[in-house]
Amino acid sequence: MGTPYEKDVVAWAMEQAALLRAGHLSALDIEHIAEEIEGVGKSEKRELASRVAVLLSHLLRWLHQPGQRSSCWSRSLYSR
């Protein structure tokens, strides 16, 4: 039926976190943990690229289409 990782990744993650906190390093599923960490890094990189693309798009539109400025553009340019 598969490994615990394949059956229920959330339960697997909780188990791995508990093992790590308890110091049971030899019981950790190192290969899958490494895959998950790489996946998080890739996801964060994609999210950053997407947000930068939207920001640049709004900035260019704001500069070159002043008659069509929207609150959406303004929020993305001036928030935070």
N, C-alpha and C positions, 0 to 999 in steps of 0.2 A: 504493500500500500504506500510505501515511501518513507522517507525519513521524517522526524518531527518537524524539521524545517519545511519540508514539502507539504505536510499535512496541515499545519497551522502556524504560520510565520509569526503571528502575534504572541501566541503561547510560547513558541520557541524563543522569541526575543526576551520575554519576561524571564524565562528559565535561564537564558544566557546571562542576563543582567544579575540575577540572583547568584549564579555561580561565580561571576566576576567579583561581586561585592563580598562574597564569603571567602574569596581567595582560592577557590578550587580551579585553578588555572588549567590543570591537566584534563579537566572534564569539559572544557570549552570546545565548541565547534568552530575552530579557528578559520577554516576555509570559508564557511558561510558568513562568519563575522566579517572577514576581509571583503567578501563580495558586497555585503550590505554597506560597509563603510565607503567602498568605491562608488556604489550606487547613490549614496547620499551626496557625495562630492560632485558627481555628474549632474544630479538633479539640481543642486544649488547653482552650478555653473550655467545650466540651461535657463534657470529662472532669472539669474542676473542678466544674461544676454537678452532675454525676452523683455525685461523691464527697461533695459538701456535702449532697445530698439523702439519701444513705445515712447519713451521719454524724448528720444531724438526726433521721432516722427511728429510728436506734439510741438516740440520746439520749432522745427522747420515750418510746420503749418502756422504756428503763432507768428513767426517772423514774416512769412511770405503770403499769408492769407488773413490780414488783419480784419477784414470785413466779415470773416466767418469764424471768428474766435468763439470757442464754446467753454462752458464751465468745466467740462471734462478736461480740456487741455490745461486750463488754469489750475485745476486741482493737482494735476500730475506735475506741473512745473513749479508750483509754489507750496505744495504741502510738505510738511516735515522739515 
